[in-house]
Amino acid sequence: MSITVSSKGRMFSNYPGGLNANDTNNGSNGRYTIAELTSNTTESPYPSAQINNPPGGAINYTTYPPSAAGYANYFIGSQSIVIDSKDRAWVLDTGRVQTPNGTLVLASDGGPKLVGINLTNNTIFKTIVFPTTVAYPDSYLNDVRFDLRPNITASGQGVAYITDSSLEGRNGLIIADLGTGESWRHLDGHPSVHPVQQWLGYVWGVPLYAFNPGKPFGYNSFGSDGIALSADGETLYYKSVASRYLYSIPTARLRDNSAYSEILAQSAISNHGQTGITDGMETDTNNFIYHGNMEQNGISFFNPANGTDTLFVRDPRISWVDTMSVATDGYLYFTVNQLCFGTGFYPGTDRTVKPYVLFKVKLPDGGTKVS
């Protein structure tokens, strides 16, 4: 579950049907995976109820096994909503959801996409559908960051950087030209985007073994997930959930899609050491790289200026922090989705306690949203 905040204080969140079969809201307006928070206790489907309700539902039961619906003009399994520096909202759709028994169905062509929404009139201005050579049927598009500098692409409209955290193991980074709609992958197969083998984390003293119905307990295999762009746009930081290491790569290496670009990209990766277990990440004008630190019940930040990692905020209510949002009001907003206490982890029972919590905390040293 992500949170994002506009310059005018509008807040948006999502309910990823790919992480929990029940993780969509159903009300008088029908199912929805993207919502605008209209008060502390109310929300509404965004940008409309219609786009959140694909005809026939998000799962196509006419195939065997069932597969996800392949609509490019409807949200199927939205994983994240992020507001860019131009105050536009972008919805990242995995194109995947779970069946009632917890099976994550494969995506269909048209499902995995990036959708841009104009907050002034709440209309869609851009849809980038990822081809199956970029977002595989078993990909799980997780988080996205934007660099809108006009000089970095021929189109002049900037790029999006996206993590593929697929549990099936084909992890990597996806880059999309926001002007042309062209997209490509980098770092497929590299250890920095893969989960560490036999990785085991703890939250509140509880081991995070993976639970798969009908199978023995296993290990969590979330790959590249958290992502953050440096304040100057020149460096991309990323982490796998099933790893404690923070990595970075020059963004110029990712934007290059020429014949030798993958070799150059893999040779340019930097390892910044262990910084704890992380899902969501974010950046402010201090160039601090904020990241969840669930084993410490907090959020920490990495300071590229001196290479150190510092605990920023801590609270016993903090566990699994997903996509964060630095807002122009100088606060960091984040949700605690309690994913570590859901049915996907040992012992396979739902131990979440509602309501889920949305926090905000003042950024240090006058930090604010990067513009």
C-alpha positions in Angstrom: 0.0 0.0 0.0 1.5 3.3 -1.1 0.9 6.9 -0.2 1.5 10.0 -2.2 0.8 13.7 -1.6 0.3 16.5 -4.0 1.5 20.1 -3.6 -2.0 21.1 -2.7 -2.2 18.5 0.1 -4.3 15.9 -1.8 -3.5 12.4 -0.7 -3.8 9.2 -2.7 -3.3 5.5 -1.8 -3.8 2.1 -3.3 -4.8 -1.5 -2.5 -2.6 -4.0 -4.4 -4.7 -7.1 -5.3 -1.4 -8.8 -6.2 -0.3 -9.0 -2.6 -3.6 -10.0 -1.0 -6.7 -11.5 -2.6 -8.9 -9.2 -0.5 -6.7 -6.1 -1.0 -9.2 -4.1 -2.9 -12.0 -2.0 -1.5 -15.5 -2.7 -2.5 -18.3 -0.2 -1.8 -21.3 1.4 -3.4 -19.0 2.5 -6.3 -17.7 -1.1 -6.8 -14.1 -2.4 -6.6 -11.2 0.0 -6.5 -7.4 -0.3 -6.2 -6.6 3.4 -6.4 -8.2 5.9 -4.0 -8.1 9.6 -3.1 -8.2 10.1 0.7 -10.9 12.7 1.2 -10.7 12.8 5.0 -9.1 10.8 7.9 -11.9 8.2 7.5 -13.2 8.5 3.9 -11.9 7.9 0.4 -13.2 7.6 -3.1 -12.1 5.6 -6.2 -9.6 7.6 -8.3 -9.7 8.9 -10.9 -13.1 7.2 -11.4 -14.9 4.2 -10.3 -15.2 3.0 -13.9 -11.4 2.7 -14.5 -11.1 0.6 -11.3 -13.7 -1.9 -12.5 -12.5 -3.8 -15.6 -15.4 -5.5 -17.5 -15.8 -9.0 -16.2 -13.4 -8.4 -13.3 -9.6 -8.4 -13.0 -9.3 -12.2 -13.6 -10.1 -14.0 -16.8 -11.5 -17.3 -15.8 -12.0 -18.5 -19.5 -8.3 -19.4 -19.6 -6.7 -22.4 -17.9 -5.2 -21.7 -15.5 -7.0 -18.4 -14.9 -5.0 -15.3 -16.0 -5.3 -11.6 -15.4 -7.5 -9.4 -17.6 -5.5 -7.6 -20.3 -7.2 -4.2 -20.4 -4.9 -1.2 -21.2 -7.6 1.3 -20.2 -8.6 -0.2 -16.8 -6.6 -0.7 -13.6 -6.0 -4.5 -13.0 -3.6 -4.8 -10.1 -2.2 -1.4 -9.3 0.8 -1.5 -7.0 1.8 2.1 -6.6 0.7 5.7 -7.1 3.4 8.4 -7.2 3.2 12.2 -7.8 6.1 13.6 -9.9 7.8 17.0 -9.6 5.2 18.5 -12.0 2.5 17.5 -9.6 1.1 14.8 -11.8 0.0 11.4 -10.5 1.3 8.2 -12.0 -0.3 4.8 -11.4 2.0 1.7 -11.8 -0.1 -1.3 -12.7 1.4 -4.8 -12.3 -1.4 -6.3 -14.4 -1.6 -9.2 -11.8 -3.9 -10.1 -8.9 -4.5 -13.0 -6.6 -7.4 -15.5 -6.9 -9.5 -16.1 -3.8 -7.3 -19.0 -2.9 -4.2 -16.8 -3.0 -2.8 -17.8 -6.4 -1.1 -14.9 -8.2 -2.2 -15.1 -11.8 0.0 -14.2 -14.7 -0.3 -10.9 -16.4 -1.9 -10.5 -19.9 -0.8 -8.1 -22.6 -2.2 -4.7 -21.8 -2.2 -5.2 -18.1 1.3 -4.1 -17.0 1.4 -0.3 -17.6 2.2 3.2 -16.3 -0.7 5.6 -16.3 -0.3 9.4 -16.0 -3.1 11.5 -14.5 -3.6 15.2 -14.6 -4.6 16.3 -11.1 -6.1 19.6 -12.4 -8.9 17.8 -14.2 -8.4 14.2 -13.0 -8.1 12.9 -16.5 -5.5 10.5 -18.0 -3.0 12.1 -20.2 -0.6 9.2 -20.8 -0.6 5.4 -20.8 2.5 3.4 -21.4 1.8 -0.3 -21.9 4.9 -2.5 -21.4 5.5 -5.2 -24.0 6.0 -8.8 -22.8 9.7 -8.5 -23.5 9.9 -5.8 -20.8 7.3 -6.7 -18.3 7.1 -10.5 -18.5 3.8 -12.3 -17.6 5.5 -13.3 -14.3 6.9 -9.8 -13.6 5.7 -7.8 -10.6 6.2 -4.1 -11.2 6.6 -2.6 -7.8 7.8 1.0 -7.5 8.6 4.0 -9.7 10.6 7.2 -9.7 10.7 10.0 -12.3 13.4 12.3 -13.7 11.7 15.0 -15.8 14.9 16.9 -16.8 14.3 17.8 -20.5 17.9 17.3 -21.5 18.2 13.6 -20.7 16.1 12.2 -23.6 15.5 13.2 -27.2 11.8 13.5 -26.4 12.5 16.0 -23.7 9.8 14.6 -21.4 12.0 12.6 -19.0 12.1 9.0 -17.9 10.6 6.6 -15.3 12.7 4.0 -13.4 10.8 1.0 -12.2 11.6 -2.1 -10.1 10.5 -5.6 -10.9 10.3 -7.5 -7.6 8.9 -10.7 -9.1 8.7 -13.6 -6.7 9.3 -15.9 -9.7 12.8 -14.6 -9.9 13.3 -12.5 -13.0 14.1 -9.3 -11.2 15.5 -6.2 -12.8 15.0 -2.5 -13.5 12.7 -1.1 -16.2 13.3 2.2 -17.8 10.6 4.1 -19.8 10.9 7.1 -22.0 7.8 9.2 -21.0 7.8 11.0 -24.3 8.1 8.1 -26.8 6.6 5.4 -24.6 9.6 3.1 -25.4 10.8 0.9 -22.5 13.6 -1.6 -21.8 15.2 -3.6 -19.0 18.6 -3.5 -17.3 20.4 -5.7 -14.6 18.4 -8.8 -15.3 20.1 -11.7 -13.5 22.5 -9.4 -11.5 22.9 -10.4 -7.8 22.1 -6.8 -6.7 18.4 -7.1 -7.9 17.9 -10.6 -6.7 16.9 -11.9 -3.2 19.6 -13.3 -1.0 19.3 -17.1 -0.8 17.9 -18.4 2.4 17.3 -14.8 3.6 15.4 -14.6 6.9 14.2 -11.4 8.5 12.6 -10.7 11.8 9.9 -8.2 12.9 8.9 -8.0 16.5 11.0 -11.1 17.1 8.8 -13.1 14.6 10.8 -14.9 11.8 9.6 -14.0 8.3 9.5 -17.5 6.7 7.4 -17.6 3.5 4.1 -19.5 3.6 2.8 -21.1 0.4 -0.5 -23.0 0.8 0.0 -26.8 0.5 3.8 -26.5 0.6 6.5 -26.5 3.3 7.6 -23.2 4.8 10.2 -21.5 2.6 12.2 -18.3 2.4 11.0 -14.9 1.2 12.1 -14.2 -2.4 11.1 -10.5 -3.0 13.7 -9.1 -5.4 14.4 -5.5 -6.4 11.7 -3.4 -4.7 12.6 -0.1 -3.0 13.9 2.7 -5.3 15.0 6.3 -4.9 16.5 8.9 -7.2 19.3 11.2 -6.0 18.4 14.9 -5.7 20.4 15.7 -8.9 18.9 12.8 -10.8 22.3 11.3 -11.6 22.1 8.3 -9.3 19.5 5.6 -8.7 19.4 3.8 -5.4 17.7 0.4 -5.1 17.2 -2.5 -2.7 15.7 -6.0 -2.7 13.4 -6.8 0.2 15.1 -10.1 0.8 18.5 -8.4 1.3 20.0 -5.9 3.7 22.3 -4.3 1.1 21.8 -0.9 -0.6 23.0 -0.5 -4.2 23.2 2.4 -6.6 23.9 2.9 -10.3 24.5 6.1 -12.4 21.2 6.8 -14.2 23.1 7.5 -17.5 23.9 3.8 -17.6 20.2 2.9 -17.3 19.1 5.4 -19.9 21.5 3.9 -22.4 20.0 1.0 -24.4 22.7 0.6 -27.0 24.5 -2.7 -27.8 27.0 -2.6 -24.9 24.8 -0.8 -22.4 24.1 -3.8 -20.2 27.8 -4.6 -19.8 28.4 -1.0 -18.9 25.5 -0.9 -16.5 26.6 -4.0 -14.5 30.1 -2.7 -14.2 28.9 0.7 -12.8 27.0 -0.7 -9.7 28.0 0.5 -6.3 27.4 -1.5 -3.0 26.8 0.8 0.0 26.7 -1.9 2.6 24.0 -3.2 4.9 21.2 -0.8 5.8 18.5 -3.1 7.1 15.4 -4.6 5.6 13.5 -2.2 3.3 10.5 -1.9 1.0 9.8 1.7 0.3 12.4 4.4 -0.3 12.4 8.2 -1.0 14.7 11.2 -1.4 14.6 14.8 -0.2 16.4 18.0 -1.1 19.1 17.1 1.5 19.9 14.2 -0.8 19.1 11.8 2.1 17.9 8.4 0.9 15.1 7.4 3.3 14.3 3.7 3.6 12.2 1.5 5.7 14.1 -0.4 8.5 11.5 -2.9 9.6 13.6 -4.9 12.0 14.3 -1.7 13.9 10.6 -0.6 13.8 11.6 2.5 12.0 12.8 4.5 9.0 16.5 5.3 8.4 18.3 7.4 5.8 21.5 6.9 3.9 23.7 10.0 3.5 25.7 9.8 0.2 27.9 12.6 1.4 29.6 10.5 4.0 28.4 7.0 3.3 26.6 6.4 6.6 23.2 5.2 7.5 21.2 6.8 10.3 18.0 5.9 12.2 15.6 8.7 11.5 12.3 7.8 13.2 11.3 4.9 15.4 7.9 3.7 16.8 6.7 0.3 17.9 3.8 0.6 15.5 6.2 0.7 12.5 6.8 -2.6 10.7 6.6 -3.0 7.0 6.8 0.5 5.4 5.9 0.6 1.7 6.1 3.4 -0.8 6.8 6.8 0.9 6.2 10.3 -0.2 8.2 13.4 0.4 5.8 16.4 0.1 6.3 20.1 -0.6 5.1 20.8 3.0 8.5 19.4 4.3 7.0 16.1 5.7 7.7 12.5 4.9 4.4 10.5 4.6 4.3 6.8 4.9 2.0 3.9 5.5 2.5 0.7 7.6 0.8 -2.1 5.7 1.6 -4.9 8.1 2.4 -7.2 5.1 4.8 -9.2 7.3 1.8 -10.2 9.4 -0.3 -11.3 6.5 -1.0 -14.8 5.1 2.1 -14.9 2.9 4.3 -15.3 5.9 4.7 -18.0 8.6 2.4 -19.4 10.0 0.1 -18.5 7.1 -2.6 -16.8 9.2 -3.8 -13.2 9.0 -2.3 -11.4 12.1 -2.8 -7.9 10.8 -4.6 -5.4 13.1 -6.8 -2.8 11.4 -6.9 0.1 10.9 -3.7 0.5 9.0 -1.8 3.6 9.9 -0.7 6.6 7.9 2.1 8.6 9.5 3.9 11.9 8.7 7.1 13.2 10.1 9.0 16.5 9.7 12.1 16.2 7.5 15.4 17.3 9.0 17.4 20.4 8.0 14.6 21.9 6.1 14.3 19.0 3.7 11.4 19.0 1.1 10.3 17.5 -2.2 12.9 17.6 -5.0 11.7 19.8 -7.8 
